[in-house]
Amino acid sequence: MAAATLSEPGPICCERVDSISMRCNPAVCVLASHKKILLSRILASRLVVGDEIAFPIPVGDAAGPEIYVTKAHSSAMNRCLYQVRMRTSPDLN
């Protein structure tokens, strides 16, 4: 059996949400640094200005987005959101 190797994680972007535009599909989120990122409308609908969003900057053949959101104004129980891309395995049929 071959040993699996893990690649080094890329840099992490962690910034405050400055604005959200739901007029587009996917939605456009502008960060405090004026960088724009595209988000699913489902995730964007749960964000508000002031929330903090963190995600790894993809390198090489990265599998997909992994996004962690810390809500600015929410109870302790509902303070965080986490989104990860899920893939189905053909072996699970």
Secondary structure as a PSIPRED ss2 file (coil, helix, strand):
# PSIPRED VFORMAT (PSIPRED V4.0)

   1 M C   1.000  0.000  0.000
   2 A C   1.000  0.000  0.000
   3 A C   1.000  0.000  0.000
   4 A C   1.000  0.000  0.000
   5 T C   1.000  0.000  0.000
   6 L C   1.000  0.000  0.000
   7 S C   1.000  0.000  0.000
   8 E C   1.000  0.000  0.000
   9 P C   1.000  0.000  0.000
  10 G C   1.000  0.000  0.000
  11 P C   1.000  0.000  0.000
  12 I E   0.000  0.000  1.000
  13 C E   0.000  0.000  1.000
  14 C E   0.000  0.000  1.000
  15 E E   0.000  0.000  1.000
  16 R E   0.000  0.000  1.000
  17 V E   0.000  0.000  1.000
  18 D E   0.000  0.000  1.000
  19 S E   0.000  0.000  1.000
  20 I E   0.000  0.000  1.000
  21 S E   0.000  0.000  1.000
  22 M C   1.000  0.000  0.000
  23 R C   1.000  0.000  0.000
  24 C C   1.000  0.000  0.000
  25 N C   1.000  0.000  0.000
  26 P C   1.000  0.000  0.000
  27 A E   0.000  0.000  1.000
  28 V E   0.000  0.000  1.000
  29 C E   0.000  0.000  1.000
  30 V E   0.000  0.000  1.000
  31 L E   0.000  0.000  1.000
  32 A C   1.000  0.000  0.000
  33 S C   1.000  0.000  0.000
  34 H C   1.000  0.000  0.000
  35 K C   1.000  0.000  0.000
  36 K E   0.000  0.000  1.000
  37 I E   0.000  0.000  1.000
  38 L E   0.000  0.000  1.000
  39 L E   0.000  0.000  1.000
  40 S C   1.000  0.000  0.000
  41 R H   0.000  1.000  0.000
  42 I H   0.000  1.000  0.000
  43 L H   0.000  1.000  0.000
  44 A H   0.000  1.000  0.000
  45 S C   1.000  0.000  0.000
  46 R C   1.000  0.000  0.000
  47 L C   1.000  0.000  0.000
  48 V C   1.000  0.000  0.000
  49 V C   1.000  0.000  0.000
  50 G C   1.000  0.000  0.000
  51 D C   1.000  0.000  0.000
  52 E E   0.000  0.000  1.000
  53 I E   0.000  0.000  1.000
  54 A E   0.000  0.000  1.000
  55 F E   0.000  0.000  1.000
  56 P E   0.000  0.000  1.000
  57 I C   1.000  0.000  0.000
  58 P C   1.000  0.000  0.000
  59 V C   1.000  0.000  0.000
  60 G C   1.000  0.000  0.000
  61 D C   1.000  0.000  0.000
  62 A C   1.000  0.000  0.000
  63 A C   1.000  0.000  0.000
  64 G C   1.000  0.000  0.000
  65 P C   1.000  0.000  0.000
  66 E E   0.000  0.000  1.000
  67 I E   0.000  0.000  1.000
  68 Y E   0.000  0.000  1.000
  69 V E   0.000  0.000  1.000
  70 T E   0.000  0.000  1.000
  71 K C   1.000  0.000  0.000
  72 A C   1.000  0.000  0.000
  73 H C   1.000  0.000  0.000
  74 S C   1.000  0.000  0.000
  75 S C   1.000  0.000  0.000
  76 A H   0.000  1.000  0.000
  77 M H   0.000  1.000  0.000
  78 N H   0.000  1.000  0.000
  79 R C   1.000  0.000  0.000
  80 C E   0.000  0.000  1.000
  81 L E   0.000  0.000  1.000
  82 Y E   0.000  0.000  1.000
  83 Q E   0.000  0.000  1.000
  84 V E   0.000  0.000  1.000
  85 R C   1.000  0.000  0.000
  86 M C   1.000  0.000  0.000
  87 R C   1.000  0.000  0.000
  88 T C   1.000  0.000  0.000
  89 S C   1.000  0.000  0.000
  90 P H   0.000  1.000  0.000
  91 D H   0.000  1.000  0.000
  92 L H   0.000  1.000  0.000
  93 N C   1.000  0.000  0.000
